């Protein structure tokens, strides 16, 4: 599976990656949301999360994309990003119960 996390990335390094790139929301990122969900999660919400919040865990997936986990009241939001030339694209995001079990003891 290409989306398996193969390596932990330090939060500091991930934040530098975010700062060094123009962050954009890919066309597919909001595709699956219904109208009510779009009121909560929109481009601005995702961009603000990456720019201002500190992820609890960041991992590099086998496919070369970064998975950043942000703690929320009811679980985590996992944001998948990919470096494309000079941009960091938010590919997709999802609610999740937590950090993958293999990595949670370290955090």
C-alpha positions in Angstrom: 0.0 0.0 0.0 1.5 3.3 -1.1 -0.1 5.3 1.8 1.7 3.4 4.5 3.9 5.6 6.7 7.5 4.4 6.4 9.3 7.1 8.3 8.6 9.7 11.0 9.4 13.3 10.1 10.2 15.8 12.8 7.6 18.5 13.3 10.3 21.1 12.9 11.4 19.8 9.5 7.7 19.6 8.3 7.0 23.2 9.5 10.1 24.3 7.5 8.7 22.5 4.4 5.4 24.3 4.9 7.2 27.7 5.2 9.4 27.1 2.2 6.5 26.4 -0.2 3.4 28.1 -1.5 0.7 25.9 0.0 -2.3 25.2 -2.2 -5.4 23.1 -1.8 -5.7 20.5 -4.6 -9.0 20.2 -6.5 -9.6 16.7 -5.1 -9.1 17.7 -1.4 -12.6 18.9 -0.8 -14.3 16.7 -3.4 -16.0 14.2 -1.0 -17.5 16.7 1.3 -21.2 17.4 1.6 -22.7 20.9 2.0 -22.7 20.8 5.9 -19.1 19.6 6.0 -18.0 22.4 3.6 -19.2 24.9 6.2 -16.6 23.5 8.6 -13.8 22.4 6.3 -12.9 24.7 3.5 -9.7 25.9 1.9 -9.0 28.5 4.6 -9.5 26.0 7.4 -6.9 23.6 6.0 -4.4 26.4 5.1 -4.7 27.9 8.6 -4.2 24.5 10.2 -1.0 23.9 8.3 0.3 27.4 8.9 -0.6 28.0 12.5 -1.1 24.7 14.3 1.5 22.2 15.4 0.9 18.6 14.3 1.1 15.9 16.9 2.8 13.6 14.4 4.1 13.7 10.8 5.1 10.7 8.7 6.4 10.2 5.2 4.4 7.7 3.2 5.8 5.2 0.8 4.4 7.3 -2.1 6.5 10.3 -1.0 3.6 12.3 0.5 3.5 13.7 4.0 0.8 12.7 6.5 0.4 15.3 9.3 -1.9 14.5 12.2 -3.5 17.4 14.1 -5.2 16.8 17.4 -8.8 17.9 17.6 -11.6 17.6 20.2 -12.9 14.4 18.7 -9.8 12.6 17.4 -7.4 13.8 14.7 -7.4 15.4 11.3 -5.0 13.8 9.0 -3.8 16.1 6.2 -2.0 14.5 3.2 0.4 16.9 1.4 2.7 16.5 -1.6 5.6 18.6 -2.9 5.0 19.6 -6.5 7.7 21.8 -7.9 7.6 25.0 -5.7 4.2 24.2 -4.2 3.0 22.1 -1.3 -0.3 20.7 -2.3 -2.9 19.5 0.2 -4.0 16.3 -1.6 -6.7 15.3 0.8 -7.7 15.2 4.5 -9.8 13.0 6.7 -10.9 12.5 10.3 -9.1 9.7 12.1 -9.2 8.2 15.5 -5.5 8.6 16.1 -1.9 8.2 15.1 -1.1 4.8 13.5 -0.4 2.3 16.2 3.2 1.6 15.0 4.1 5.2 15.8 1.9 6.2 18.7 4.2 5.0 21.5 6.9 7.4 20.3 4.6 10.5 20.6 
